[in-house]
Amino acid sequence: MMELKLSKHEHKPLQINPIKHSQPMGAALAFMGVKDCMPLMHASQGCASYTKVFYTRHFNEPIAIYNTSVSDITAVLDGGDYSILMAIENITKKNKTLKPSLIGLHTTGLTETKGDDVRGVGMHIEIPYCYVNTPDYEGGMESGWALTAKSLIEQLCEPSTEIKQDKIVLLPHVSMQPIEVERIKELCVSFGFETYALPDISTALDGYLDEGQGKLATGGITVEEIQGLADAATVVTIGSSMEVAAKALLEKNEKINHIHFDHLMGLDASDNFVASLMQIRQINPIPSVKRWRGRLQDAMLDCHFLTGSSHFVVTGEPDMVVGICALLRSVGGTIDAVVSTVYAPILETIEAGTVFVGDLEDAREHFKKTDLVISNFHAERLLHKYSDKGLVIRGFPNYEELGNQLKNDQHYEGSCHFLFEIANTLRKVKHHV
């Protein structure tokens, strides 16, 4: 039985070894999924520098993030509106070849407290402009990403009364890596869909070497494609956080059909997704999809001897932990504790000993009895004293391993890889192999 230990708030005034990241960081990542976008953080240089280093180390890629260089003094005396205009002018003048398709402005706690008119600033900018209010004293990385997707649709997407039956829009949650978005897009294309993802980091942070890296967001969905999303017949949300973005798209065209999935990990969720595509297109999946389904069934059989006798602690963003826990439970795993970055109603569906909002310091009490911890990189140093515990790194950040952008846990194929990684780690821990 699940016990929701904490509902919407943590029980202490500070975090120790936090797993939570701020809304502006999620917004910055979302803007990187728009081709030639210039993510502009309305904040001090330190805020933007931290985010830039964070993503550079996680993806091992040059990251394009700019800032308005405000401080507590300049924000009050000069006004943040002026700082935005000056920042854009200075950046574009310094880089003559810099021709952004979009200015993606996202706020922080300082500028939100000041109350800058980020909407009105757009009237003075010639470059296409999208703003999103993302104070870092609210929500987290997941909500920052989702709010940015919602803003991109509200401010750029043009209303429509027509639909294209073969057009589909995917709205993936923030914890999906570039290769995972790409794989889901490819599956939709195999059914004959004209497929778009928003945000789309599958071609922006996938490790592909290209010219001009680090100056603007490379790859991703174009501004023109975002403008034309409202004629899609179907919008698919992956993760409960993304339903706000789907609602914004439905307001552009009430004829759009919305299909929601809490996650795409494991046999049941993958089956439901494929069944939905089959129902829309009235065709069967390509043979490779059937083969991967059979491989997942075999993987579940092979791994359940280890997973079925094991205990787990899972930490991360709500949409991510929901999928991981569902897959582990499907192979008999026992979830001792789930530690989420923020509260979300979807957490109440998880079957675990305890589910709560907290940090790694709170999670430590559960490490003693567990076999394996699934968490971000910061859990590694806490597990040094537990030689008999395993660690599988998931979520942001992962500074320990290379190839994060190509790590796939989604659908039939990704679920196979995930289960084998879990089982092999348990094998090392339990049998000292």
C-alpha positions, 0 to 999 in steps of 0.5 A, spaced: 500 500 500 502 507 498 503 512 503 503 519 501 508 521 507 508 528 505 503 532 500 505 538 497 510 541 501 517 539 505 517 538 512 524 543 513 526 550 511 532 548 507 534 542 502 540 538 504 543 534 498 537 536 493 534 533 487 530 538 485 532 543 480 529 550 478 523 552 473 528 557 469 533 551 468 527 547 465 525 553 461 532 554 458 532 546 456 525 547 453 527 553 449 534 549 446 528 544 443 527 550 438 531 551 432 536 557 432 532 559 439 536 564 443 534 562 450 535 568 454 535 568 462 532 574 465 537 573 471 544 575 474 550 572 470 551 567 476 544 564 475 545 563 467 552 560 468 550 555 473 545 552 468 550 552 462 555 548 466 549 544 469 547 542 462 554 542 459 556 537 464 550 532 463 550 532 455 557 534 454 555 539 449 556 546 448 550 550 451 547 556 448 544 560 454 544 568 455 542 572 460 540 579 462 546 580 467 541 584 472 543 584 479 538 586 486 541 593 485 540 594 477 533 590 477 530 595 482 534 602 480 534 601 472 528 596 471 529 589 468 525 591 462 531 596 460 536 590 462 532 585 457 532 590 451 540 592 452 542 584 453 539 583 446 542 589 443 549 587 446 548 580 444 546 581 437 551 587 436 557 583 438 555 577 434 554 580 427 552 573 424 547 571 430 540 571 427 536 567 432 529 565 430 526 566 437 528 570 443 526 565 449 525 569 455 524 566 462 524 569 468 527 568 475 526 569 482 529 576 482 525 579 476 519 575 478 519 579 485 521 585 482 515 584 477 518 586 470 513 587 464 516 581 460 510 581 456 510 588 454 518 588 452 516 584 446 513 590 443 520 593 442 523 587 439 524 586 432 526 578 433 520 573 434 519 573 442 516 568 447 516 569 454 515 565 460 514 566 467 518 561 471 520 564 478 525 559 482 521 559 488 515 555 485 515 549 482 521 545 479 525 543 473 519 539 470 514 545 471 518 550 468 519 545 461 511 544 461 510 552 462 515 553 456 511 548 452 505 552 454 507 559 452 510 557 445 503 554 443 499 560 446 504 565 443 506 562 437 501 557 434 496 560 430 489 558 431 486 553 426 479 550 424 482 545 419 485 538 421 490 534 417 488 526 419 496 524 419 499 529 423 501 528 430 504 532 435 508 529 441 509 533 448 514 529 452 516 531 459 522 534 461 526 527 463 526 524 456 532 524 453 534 526 446 534 519 443 527 517 447 524 523 443 527 521 437 525 513 438 517 515 439 517 520 433 520 514 429 515 510 431 509 515 429 513 516 423 512 508 421 505 509 422 505 514 417 504 520 421 507 527 420 510 527 426 512 533 431 515 534 438 514 540 442 519 541 445 524 537 441 531 536 443 532 529 439 536 533 434 538 539 438 542 535 444 543 528 441 551 529 440 551 530 433 557 535 431 554 541 427 557 548 425 555 554 430 554 549 436 554 553 442 551 560 439 544 558 438 540 552 439 541 547 434 536 542 431 529 542 434 522 544 432 522 550 427 518 557 429 514 556 423 512 549 425 510 551 431 506 556 428 502 551 424 501 545 430 494 547 430 492 543 424 494 536 427 489 531 428 492 528 434 496 531 440 499 526 445 502 528 452 507 523 455 507 525 462 502 529 467 506 535 467 504 536 459 497 536 460 497 544 461 501 544 454 495 540 450 490 544 453 493 550 450 493 547 443 486 544 444 484 552 445 487 553 438 483 548 435 477 544 438 477 539 433 484 536 435 484 529 439 488 529 445 491 522 448 494 522 454 499 517 457 502 518 464 509 514 461 511 510 456 515 505 460 513 497 460 509 493 457 502 495 458 504 503 457 507 501 450 501 496 448 496 502 449 501 507 445 501 502 439 494 500 440 492 508 440 496 509 433 493 503 430 486 505 432 488 512 428 491 509 422 487 503 422 494 499 420 498 494 424 505 496 426 511 494 422 515 487 424 520 490 428 515 493 433 512 486 434 519 483 435 521 489 440 515 487 444 517 480 444 524 482 446 521 486 452 517 480 454 523 475 454 527 481 458 521 481 463 522 473 464 529 473 464 530 479 469 524 478 474 528 473 478 533 478 480 528 484 480 522 480 484 527 479 490 529 486 490 528 492 494 528 499 491 529 507 492 527 511 486 528 519 486 527 524 481 521 528 477 514 526 478 513 524 471 520 520 471 519 516 477 512 514 475 514 510 469 520 507 473 516 505 478 511 502 474 516 498 470 519 495 476 513 493 479 511 489 473 517 485 474 515 484 481 520 489 484 518 492 491 519 500 492 521 502 499 521 509 498 520 514 492 523 521 493 520 526 488 522 533 487 516 537 488 508 534 489 504 532 483 497 528 483 500 523 479 505 521 485 499 518 488 498 512 483 505 509 485 505 503 489 510 504 494 512 503 501 512 511 502 512 517 497 514 524 499 517 530 497 524 531 499 531 531 498 537 525 498 538 527 506 531 524 507 532 518 502 538 516 506 534 513 512 531 508 506 538 506 503 540 501 509 534 496 507 534 497 500 538 493 494 538 498 489 537 506 488 535 509 482 537 517 483 541 522 480 549 523 480 548 526 487 546 520 490 553 517 488 557 520 494 552 518 499 552 510 497 560 510 498 558 507 505 554 502 503 558 497 499 552 492 498 548 497 495 547 498 487 546 505 484 543 506 477 543 514 475 537 517 472 535 524 471 538 530 472 544 531 473 548 525 471 556 527 471 558 520 472 557 517 465 557 519 458 552 518 453 546 520 457 543 523 450 543 516 447 540 513 453 533 510 452 528 507 457 522 508 453 517 504 450 519 496 448 526 497 446 528 502 452 524 498 457 529 492 455 535 496 456 533 499 462 531 492 465 537 489 463 541 495 466 537 494 473 538 486 473 546 486 471 547 492 477 543 487 482 547 481 480 553 485 481 551 487 488 548 481 490 553 476 487 559 480 487 560 478 480 
